[in-house]
Amino acid sequence: MHKLSVGVQSRHIVYDEDPAEGFQMLRQSGFTCCDFSLNAYLSNEELYKYRRNDFFDRPVSALSAFFRRHREAAGAAGVRINQMHMPYPCFVPGAPKEINEYLAKVVAPKSMEVCAFFDCPHIVVHGFKLAGHVSSEQEEWERTEEFLQSLIPLAKERGITVCMENIYTNSGNRIVEGPCCDAAKAAARIDRLNEAAGGEVFGFCFDTGHANLTGLDFEDFITTLGKRIKVLHIHDNDGVADLHQIPYTFARGRENQASTDWAGFLAGLTKIGFDQGLSFETAPVLSAFPEQMKRQVLVFIAKIGRFFAEEIEKGR
């Protein structure tokens, strides 16, 4: 039987000054894979202010040299980097043209090269959030599709699967469905992109927190996407804000019914025979607890991951 691996984000655990310490902590806490937080090197907060740093200005050789210690440390600790997140947003509405050109022509391809340097098979990207800036969801998708098609040659050359993610957007003071929240459309679009690419270049990242915020039916969504789901972002929230907390943290009332449909999540993954990494996107948790408790918190998250794995494997 295939044993599901359990992973977590590297953010707030693996630091550039001493990556070996962080990867060892991951392994000792019970993780065997890792979502490397590449998006931490170019923050969305800065991009939405139409600002950027110069991290990705350096050539690919310099980026490889910068991350060499991280790759070696992960290998020495026995932690496989199985996914990473391209800096996002990939397009900033209203930003100067040079910002969006930089994201498309510099950050995106160099992110792919870093992904390949880590021998990482999956990179997650956000679709363009253009509600209010274009006339329809279809036009929004067409703009995203043009960007995704530009990644095909490098993805094929480097053996990387580009995974789209279900994300939310804001309408006034409300959170509403954003790109990739329609499972049937997402599945058809992935299939069409892969047909054009001549191979399995595109897949899907299912994000539990975003799904909870937008009221998706977990089991139905997961079974509709099926084997297209390659990676996961597992985290919890109260159904109101994108909090990225530990599963089972929030309840819908004093009777303690979980805010998030974890039963539907596990049922869906069981039905599709999911055999990839169970990866937690819970970095904010680590800055909420005292630093002295970091290891214990990581051990707890890993235990939830093993529980999920056992439930999925039991149902096969």
C-alpha positions in Angstrom: 0.0 0.0 0.0 1.3 3.5 -0.9 2.0 5.4 2.3 0.8 9.0 2.1 3.5 11.5 3.0 2.8 14.5 5.4 4.3 17.9 4.8 4.0 21.6 5.9 5.2 25.0 4.7 8.8 25.9 5.2 7.9 29.4 6.2 8.7 30.3 9.9 10.7 27.1 10.1 13.5 27.1 7.5 15.6 30.3 7.6 18.2 31.3 5.0 20.8 31.8 7.7 20.7 28.1 8.8 18.4 26.0 6.6 19.7 22.8 8.1 18.3 23.6 11.5 14.8 24.1 10.0 14.8 21.0 7.9 16.0 18.9 10.8 13.2 20.3 12.9 10.7 19.3 10.2 12.0 15.8 10.1 12.1 15.4 13.8 8.5 16.7 14.1 7.3 14.0 11.8 7.3 15.5 8.3 8.8 13.8 5.3 7.9 16.4 2.7 7.8 20.1 2.5 6.0 23.0 0.7 8.9 25.3 0.1 7.7 28.9 0.6 9.2 30.5 -2.5 6.5 33.1 -2.4 8.1 34.5 0.8 10.9 36.0 -1.3 8.5 38.4 -3.1 5.6 39.3 -0.9 2.0 39.9 -2.1 1.7 42.8 0.3 4.5 44.7 -1.6 3.1 43.7 -5.0 -0.3 45.0 -4.2 1.4 48.3 -3.3 3.0 48.2 -6.8 6.4 47.7 -5.3 8.9 44.8 -5.7 12.3 43.9 -4.4 15.3 42.7 -6.4 15.4 39.1 -5.3 14.5 37.7 -8.8 16.7 40.1 -10.6 19.7 37.9 -10.1 20.5 35.3 -12.8 19.4 31.7 -12.4 22.9 30.6 -11.6 22.9 33.1 -8.6 19.5 31.9 -7.5 20.7 28.3 -7.6 23.8 29.2 -5.6 21.6 31.0 -3.0 19.3 28.0 -2.6 22.1 25.3 -2.7 22.4 25.1 1.1 18.6 24.7 1.3 18.6 21.8 -1.1 21.5 20.1 0.6 19.9 20.6 4.0 16.6 19.1 2.9 18.4 16.1 1.4 20.4 15.6 4.5 17.3 15.7 6.7 15.4 13.3 4.4 12.7 15.9 3.7 11.5 15.9 0.1 10.4 19.3 -1.4 7.3 18.1 -3.2 5.6 21.5 -3.9 6.2 25.2 -3.9 4.2 28.3 -4.5 5.1 30.8 -7.3 5.0 34.4 -5.9 1.6 35.8 -6.2 -0.3 37.6 -7.5 0.9 36.7 -11.0 -0.9 39.8 -12.2 -1.7 43.0 -10.3 -4.7 44.9 -11.6 -4.0 48.6 -12.0 -0.3 48.2 -11.5 2.2 49.9 -13.8 2.9 47.8 -16.9 6.5 47.1 -15.9 5.4 45.4 -12.7 3.2 42.9 -14.5 5.7 42.3 -17.3 8.3 41.6 -14.6 6.0 39.1 -12.9 5.3 37.3 -16.2 8.7 37.5 -17.9 11.1 37.3 -14.9 9.5 36.0 -11.8 7.5 33.2 -13.4 10.3 31.6 -15.4 12.8 32.0 -12.7 10.4 30.4 -10.2 10.2 27.5 -12.5 14.0 27.2 -12.6 14.2 27.3 -8.8 11.5 24.6 -8.7 13.6 22.4 -11.0 16.7 23.1 -9.0 15.0 21.6 -6.0 13.8 18.6 -8.1 10.3 19.7 -7.0 7.6 18.2 -9.2 4.8 20.8 -8.6 4.5 24.5 -8.5 1.2 26.3 -7.5 0.0 29.4 -9.3 -2.9 31.8 -8.6 -5.3 32.6 -11.5 -5.7 36.3 -12.3 -8.2 38.0 -10.0 -9.8 40.5 -12.3 -13.4 40.8 -11.1 -14.4 44.4 -11.6 -11.6 44.9 -14.2 -13.0 42.8 -17.0 -16.4 42.1 -18.4 -16.8 38.4 -17.4 -15.4 35.4 -15.7 -14.6 34.0 -19.1 -12.4 37.0 -20.0 -10.7 36.7 -16.6 -9.9 33.1 -17.4 -8.6 33.9 -20.9 -6.1 36.3 -19.4 -5.0 33.6 -17.0 -4.8 31.0 -19.7 -2.5 33.1 -21.8 -0.2 33.3 -18.9 -0.3 29.6 -18.2 0.4 28.8 -21.8 3.6 30.8 -21.6 4.8 28.4 -18.9 4.3 25.2 -21.1 7.8 25.0 -22.7 9.7 25.4 -19.5 7.3 23.2 -17.5 7.8 20.4 -20.1 11.5 20.9 -20.3 11.9 20.8 -16.5 9.3 18.1 -15.8 7.1 20.4 -13.6 3.4 20.2 -13.2 1.8 23.7 -12.9 -1.1 23.5 -10.4 -4.0 26.0 -10.4 -5.6 26.7 -7.0 -9.2 27.5 -5.9 -9.0 31.0 -4.5 -11.5 33.6 -3.3 -11.9 37.3 -4.1 -13.6 40.2 -2.3 -16.8 42.0 -3.3 -17.3 45.0 -1.0 -16.9 43.6 2.5 -17.8 40.0 1.4 -15.6 37.1 0.4 -16.9 35.5 -2.8 -15.8 32.8 -5.2 -12.6 33.7 -7.2 -10.7 31.8 -9.9 -11.0 28.0 -10.1 -14.0 27.7 -7.7 -16.1 25.9 -10.4 -14.9 22.3 -10.3 -16.3 21.3 -13.7 -14.9 24.4 -15.4 -11.5 23.9 -13.8 -11.4 20.2 -14.8 -12.3 21.0 -18.4 -9.8 23.8 -18.6 -7.0 21.7 -17.2 -7.8 19.0 -19.8 -7.8 21.5 -22.6 -4.5 23.0 -21.5 -2.9 19.5 -21.2 -4.2 18.6 -24.6 -2.6 21.7 -26.1 0.6 21.0 -24.2 0.7 17.4 -25.4 1.2 16.0 -21.9 0.2 16.3 -18.2 1.7 19.8 -17.6 -1.2 21.2 -15.6 -2.9 19.9 -12.4 -4.8 21.3 -9.5 -4.1 22.4 -5.9 -7.1 22.0 -3.6 -7.1 24.6 -0.8 -9.3 23.6 2.1 -9.4 27.1 3.7 -10.4 28.8 0.5 -13.0 26.1 -0.1 -14.5 26.7 3.3 -14.7 30.5 2.8 -16.5 30.1 -0.5 -18.9 27.4 0.6 -17.7 24.6 -1.7 -18.9 21.1 -1.4 -15.6 19.4 -0.5 -16.4 15.8 -1.5 -18.1 16.8 -4.8 -15.4 19.3 -5.7 -12.6 16.8 -5.1 -14.3 13.9 -6.9 -15.0 16.2 -9.9 -11.3 17.2 -10.2 -10.2 13.6 -9.5 -6.7 12.7 -10.4 -6.1 16.3 -11.6 -5.5 17.1 -7.9 -1.8 16.9 -7.4 -1.2 18.9 -4.3 -3.1 20.2 -1.3 -3.1 23.3 0.9 -4.6 22.1 4.2 -5.7 24.7 6.8 -8.7 25.9 8.8 -10.7 29.0 9.3 -13.9 30.3 10.8 -15.7 30.7 7.5 -15.2 34.4 7.6 -11.5 35.2 7.2 -8.5 33.4 5.6 -6.8 32.5 8.8 -4.6 29.5 7.9 -5.0 27.7 11.2 -4.8 24.1 12.4 -7.6 21.7 11.3 -10.4 21.3 13.8 -9.6 24.7 15.4 -13.0 26.2 14.6 -16.6 25.1 15.3 -19.9 26.3 13.9 -21.5 26.4 17.4 -21.2 25.1 20.9 -22.1 21.6 19.8 -18.6 21.6 18.3 -19.4 20.7 14.7 -16.3 21.6 12.8 -16.4 24.8 10.7 -14.6 22.9 7.9 -16.0 19.7 6.3 -13.1 17.5 7.1 -15.2 14.4 6.7 -16.0 15.4 3.1 -12.4 16.2 2.5 -11.2 12.8 3.6 -14.1 11.1 1.7 -13.2 12.9 -1.5 -9.5 12.1 -1.3 -10.3 8.4 -0.5 -12.7 8.2 -3.5 -10.1 9.6 -6.0 -7.3 7.4 -4.6 -5.2 10.4 -3.7 -1.6 9.3 -3.2 0.4 12.5 -3.0 1.5 14.6 0.0 -0.9 15.8 2.7 0.6 19.3 2.9 -0.4 21.8 5.6 -0.4 25.6 4.7 -0.4 26.7 8.4 2.6 29.0 8.6 0.6 31.8 10.5 0.1 29.3 13.3 3.8 29.3 14.1 3.9 33.0 14.7 0.7 32.9 16.9 2.3 30.4 19.4 5.3 31.3 21.5 8.6 30.5 19.8 9.4 27.9 22.6 6.4 25.9 21.5 7.2 25.7 17.8 8.4 22.1 17.9 5.3 20.9 19.9 3.0 22.7 17.5 4.7 21.1 14.5 4.4 17.7 16.1 0.7 18.2 16.6 0.2 19.2 13.0 2.1 16.2 11.8 -0.1 14.0 14.0 -3.2 15.4 12.3 -1.6 14.6 9.0 -0.9 11.0 10.0 -4.5 10.7 11.2 -5.7 12.0 7.8 -3.4 9.5 6.0 -4.7 6.6 8.1 -8.3 7.5 7.4 -7.7 7.8 3.6 -5.7 4.5 3.5 -8.3 2.7 5.6 -11.0 3.6 3.1 -9.1 2.2 0.1 
